[in-house]
Amino acid sequence: MHYLDYKEQITHGTPDFPIALYRVDEGHPRYEMPFHWHREMEIIRISKGCFTIFLNGEMLFAREGDIIFINQGVIHGGMPDNCVYDCVVFDPTPLFMHTDICRRCIRTLTAKNVRIRPFFPSGIQPLCAITDRLLLSAQKKTPGGELAALGALFEWFAYLYENHCYTETEKNATPDSEKIQALKPVLEYIEQAYMRPVTLEQLAKLAGMSPRYFCRYFHTLIHRTPIEYLNYYRIERACYLLAATTVSVTEAAYQCGFNDSSYFVKIFKKFKGMTPKQYQKQCC
């Protein structure tokens, strides 16, 4: 499942039913969530364990039963801990623009100066019940299940609207928004070029910042230095290769931008707590 890569290139669901459900657990090769963004909205429900997630630099800690909402265009990534989580990814535009009342509500919630609350604890029973219905219905591959999932999404946004689960700010009152946007081509470049040599100077130039300032700002938002994140992303890609293909450890190292297999093993152990060979055997 590549939907956790940087800006997703796949279509979620179908043109008639643009909703997709994904379940991620520790056995999944993309268990950890590299930083990425997408034009769709996303609802995450924690089924087990804990999840530390960053949304445009803001850290949230979610436990079993908690719900995370990720708005369109938000840079996000996370670190699960003994976690199982479900993701519902959807494009609100074709779903909610059929009537005037839908257009009015959704335009309110998706305006650029509106921020929907990103975290809902498990104690909010009405929203948790709606989310349970959404997850259960989205699993079904029948027209009735799709209709029920769509109905649950309508309920979800009705709850947000009726309970005013959003805040409004002055237009253009987000001084950091341009800097957040500046990091998107950096993440895109890492996703496209991780298998080749990448320098700090290249990444800083893409963001339009000096290397020193870029390092500081990148760390503020991503909570790693640029080079640490580059190596982290390379290791995540290597994990996918080791778990989902038959490549050797050496081949995985070279395909993921490491010219020295010994250094690859060292960095792999730093992030995963085991050697690449041990990880590969664990996935068999």
C-alpha positions as CSV (number, residue, x, y, z in Angstrom):
1,M,0.0,0.0,0.0
2,H,1.8,3.1,-1.2
3,Y,-0.8,5.6,0.0
4,L,1.6,6.7,2.8
5,D,4.2,8.0,0.4
6,Y,4.6,11.7,-0.1
7,K,1.9,13.3,-2.3
8,E,-0.2,10.3,-3.3
9,Q,-0.4,9.5,-7.0
10,I,-3.2,6.9,-6.7
11,T,-6.9,7.4,-6.8
12,H,-8.7,6.6,-3.5
13,G,-11.8,4.5,-4.2
14,T,-13.5,4.9,-7.6
15,P,-15.0,7.9,-9.5
16,D,-18.5,6.8,-8.3
17,F,-17.3,6.1,-4.7
18,P,-14.2,8.2,-3.9
19,I,-13.7,6.8,-0.4
20,A,-11.0,4.3,0.5
21,L,-10.4,2.4,3.7
22,Y,-6.9,1.2,4.8
23,R,-5.9,-0.8,7.9
24,V,-2.3,-0.6,9.0
25,D,-0.7,-2.8,11.7
26,E,2.8,-3.7,12.8
27,G,3.1,-6.3,10.0
28,H,2.6,-3.8,7.3
29,P,5.8,-2.7,5.5
30,R,4.7,0.9,5.7
31,Y,3.7,0.7,9.3
32,E,5.5,4.0,10.2
33,M,4.0,7.1,8.4
34,P,6.6,9.2,6.6
35,F,5.7,12.8,6.2
36,H,3.5,13.5,3.2
37,W,0.4,15.4,2.1
38,H,-2.6,14.9,-0.2
39,R,-5.5,16.8,-1.6
40,E,-8.0,14.4,0.1
41,M,-9.2,14.6,3.7
42,E,-8.4,11.7,6.0
43,I,-10.0,10.3,9.2
44,I,-7.8,8.0,11.4
45,R,-9.2,5.9,14.2
46,I,-6.8,4.2,16.6
47,S,-7.9,0.6,17.2
48,K,-5.0,-0.4,19.4
49,G,-1.9,1.0,21.0
50,C,-0.7,4.6,20.6
51,F,0.2,7.0,17.8
52,T,2.3,10.1,17.8
53,I,1.4,12.2,14.8
54,F,2.5,15.6,13.5
55,L,0.2,17.9,11.6
56,N,2.0,20.9,10.0
57,G,4.4,20.6,12.9
58,E,1.8,20.3,15.7
59,M,2.3,17.1,17.7
60,L,-0.7,15.0,18.8
61,F,-0.7,11.9,20.9
62,A,-3.6,9.5,20.2
63,R,-4.6,6.3,22.1
64,E,-7.0,3.5,21.5
65,G,-10.4,4.9,20.4
66,D,-9.2,8.4,19.6
67,I,-9.9,10.0,16.2
68,I,-7.6,12.2,14.2
69,F,-8.8,14.4,11.4
70,I,-6.3,15.5,8.7
71,N,-7.5,18.3,6.4
72,Q,-6.5,18.8,2.8
73,G,-2.9,19.8,2.1
74,V,-1.7,19.3,5.7
75,I,1.8,17.9,5.9
76,H,1.6,14.9,8.3
77,G,3.6,11.9,9.5
78,G,3.6,9.7,12.5
79,M,5.2,7.1,14.7
80,P,2.9,4.3,15.9
81,D,3.6,2.3,19.0
82,N,2.2,-1.2,19.2
83,C,-0.6,0.3,17.1
84,V,-3.3,-0.7,14.7
85,Y,-5.1,2.1,13.0
86,D,-7.7,2.6,10.3
87,C,-7.6,5.4,7.7
88,V,-10.6,6.6,5.7
89,V,-9.3,8.8,2.8
90,F,-11.8,10.7,0.7
91,D,-12.2,13.7,-1.6
92,P,-15.1,15.9,-0.2
93,T,-15.8,17.7,-3.4
94,P,-17.7,15.0,-5.4
95,L,-19.3,13.7,-2.2
96,F,-20.9,16.8,-0.8
97,M,-21.6,19.2,-3.6
98,H,-25.0,17.8,-4.7
99,T,-27.3,20.2,-2.9
100,D,-27.3,23.8,-1.8
101,I,-27.3,22.9,1.9
102,C,-24.3,20.6,1.4
103,R,-22.4,23.1,-0.6
104,R,-23.0,25.8,2.1
105,C,-21.9,23.6,5.0
106,I,-18.8,22.1,3.2
107,R,-17.7,25.5,1.9
108,T,-17.8,26.8,5.5
109,L,-15.6,23.9,6.7
110,T,-13.1,23.9,3.8
111,A,-12.5,27.7,3.6
112,K,-8.9,28.6,3.8
113,N,-9.4,30.6,7.0
114,V,-11.1,27.7,8.8
115,R,-9.3,25.1,10.8
116,I,-11.2,21.9,11.7
117,R,-10.3,20.5,15.1
118,P,-7.7,17.7,14.4
119,F,-8.2,15.6,17.5
120,F,-11.3,13.9,19.0
121,P,-10.8,11.8,22.1
122,S,-12.5,8.5,22.6
123,G,-14.9,10.0,25.1
124,I,-16.9,11.8,22.5
125,Q,-19.4,9.0,22.1
126,P,-21.6,10.4,19.3
127,L,-18.7,11.0,16.9
128,C,-17.1,7.6,17.9
129,A,-20.3,5.9,17.0
130,I,-20.5,7.6,13.7
131,T,-16.9,6.7,13.0
132,D,-17.6,3.0,13.8
133,R,-20.5,3.0,11.4
134,L,-18.3,4.6,8.7
135,L,-15.5,2.0,9.2
136,L,-17.9,-0.9,9.2
137,S,-19.7,0.3,6.1
138,A,-16.6,1.2,4.2
139,Q,-15.4,-2.4,4.6
140,K,-18.3,-3.7,2.6
141,K,-18.1,-4.0,-1.2
142,T,-21.8,-3.8,-1.8
143,P,-23.9,-0.9,-3.0
144,G,-25.7,-0.9,0.4
145,G,-22.4,-0.7,2.2
146,E,-21.2,2.2,0.0
147,L,-24.5,4.1,0.6
148,A,-24.2,3.5,4.4
149,A,-20.5,4.8,4.3
150,L,-21.6,7.9,2.4
151,G,-24.4,8.4,5.0
152,A,-21.9,8.1,7.8
153,L,-19.6,10.7,6.2
154,F,-22.6,13.1,6.0
155,E,-23.2,12.4,9.7
156,W,-19.6,13.0,10.5
157,F,-19.6,16.5,8.9
158,A,-23.0,17.3,10.3
159,Y,-21.5,16.7,13.8
160,L,-18.5,19.0,13.0
161,Y,-20.9,21.7,11.7
162,E,-23.5,21.5,14.5
163,N,-21.0,21.4,17.3
164,H,-18.8,24.1,15.8
165,C,-15.7,21.9,15.8
166,Y,-13.7,24.4,13.9
167,T,-12.1,27.9,14.3
168,E,-12.1,30.8,12.0
169,T,-9.1,33.1,11.6
170,E,-8.5,36.3,9.7
171,K,-7.8,35.7,6.1
172,N,-4.1,35.6,5.3
173,A,-3.3,35.6,9.1
174,T,-1.1,32.5,8.9
175,P,2.5,33.7,8.5
176,D,3.9,30.2,8.6
177,S,1.7,28.9,5.8
178,E,4.1,30.0,3.1
179,K,7.0,28.3,4.8
180,I,4.9,25.1,5.2
181,Q,4.2,25.2,1.5
182,A,7.9,25.7,0.9
183,L,8.6,22.3,2.5
184,K,6.3,20.4,0.2
185,P,8.7,20.4,-2.8
186,V,11.4,19.3,-0.5
187,L,9.4,16.3,0.6
188,E,8.5,15.6,-3.0
189,Y,12.2,15.8,-4.0
190,I,13.2,13.3,-1.2
191,E,10.5,10.9,-2.4
192,Q,11.7,11.2,-6.0
193,A,15.5,11.3,-5.4
194,Y,16.1,9.2,-2.3
195,M,18.0,6.6,-4.3
196,R,20.5,9.2,-5.5
197,P,23.0,11.5,-3.6
198,V,21.1,14.3,-2.0
199,T,22.7,17.3,-0.3
200,L,21.6,19.8,2.3
201,E,22.3,22.6,-0.1
202,Q,19.9,21.1,-2.8
203,L,17.1,20.8,-0.3
204,A,17.6,24.3,1.1
205,K,17.5,25.7,-2.4
206,L,14.2,24.0,-3.1
207,A,12.7,25.6,0.0
208,G,14.2,29.0,-0.9
209,M,16.1,29.3,2.4
210,S,19.6,29.4,3.5
211,P,21.0,26.0,4.6
212,R,21.2,27.1,8.2
213,Y,17.7,28.6,8.4
214,F,16.3,25.6,6.4
215,C,17.7,23.1,9.0
216,R,16.2,25.0,11.8
217,Y,12.8,25.4,10.2
218,F,12.7,21.8,8.9
219,H,13.4,20.5,12.3
220,T,10.6,22.6,13.8
221,L,8.1,21.1,11.4
222,I,9.4,17.5,10.9
223,H,11.1,17.0,14.2
224,R,14.3,15.7,12.5
225,T,17.1,17.3,10.7
226,P,16.9,17.2,6.9
227,I,19.6,14.6,6.6
228,E,18.1,12.5,9.4
229,Y,14.8,12.5,7.7
230,L,16.4,11.6,4.4
231,N,18.0,8.6,6.0
232,Y,14.7,7.7,7.8
233,Y,12.8,7.8,4.5
234,R,15.5,5.7,2.8
235,I,15.2,3.1,5.6
236,E,11.4,3.1,5.2
237,R,11.7,2.4,1.5
238,A,14.3,-0.3,2.3
239,C,11.8,-1.9,4.7
240,Y,9.2,-2.1,1.9
241,L,11.7,-3.7,-0.4
242,L,12.9,-6.3,2.2
243,A,9.3,-7.1,3.2
244,A,7.5,-7.1,-0.2
245,T,10.2,-8.2,-2.7
246,T,13.0,-10.8,-2.9
247,V,15.9,-8.3,-3.1
248,S,19.0,-9.0,-1.0
249,V,20.1,-6.6,1.8
250,T,22.9,-5.3,-0.4
251,E,20.5,-4.6,-3.3
252,A,18.1,-2.9,-1.0
253,A,20.9,-0.7,0.3
254,Y,22.0,0.4,-3.2
255,Q,18.4,0.9,-4.4
256,C,17.7,3.2,-1.4
257,G,20.7,5.5,-1.8
258,F,23.3,3.8,0.4
259,N,26.7,3.2,-1.4
260,D,28.1,1.5,1.7
261,S,26.3,-1.6,2.9
262,S,27.9,-1.4,6.3
263,Y,26.7,2.1,6.8
264,F,23.2,1.0,5.6
265,V,23.2,-1.7,8.3
266,K,24.3,0.8,11.0
267,I,21.5,3.3,10.0
268,F,18.9,0.6,9.7
269,K,19.7,-0.6,13.3
270,K,19.4,3.0,14.5
271,F,15.9,3.4,13.2
272,K,14.6,-0.2,13.5
273,G,16.5,-1.7,16.4
274,M,17.5,-4.7,14.3
275,T,19.6,-5.6,11.3
276,P,18.1,-5.6,7.8
277,K,18.5,-9.4,7.7
278,Q,16.7,-9.8,10.9
279,Y,13.9,-7.5,9.6
280,Q,13.6,-9.5,6.4
281,K,13.4,-12.8,8.3
282,Q,10.7,-11.3,10.6
283,C,8.6,-10.5,7.6
284,C,8.8,-13.9,6.0
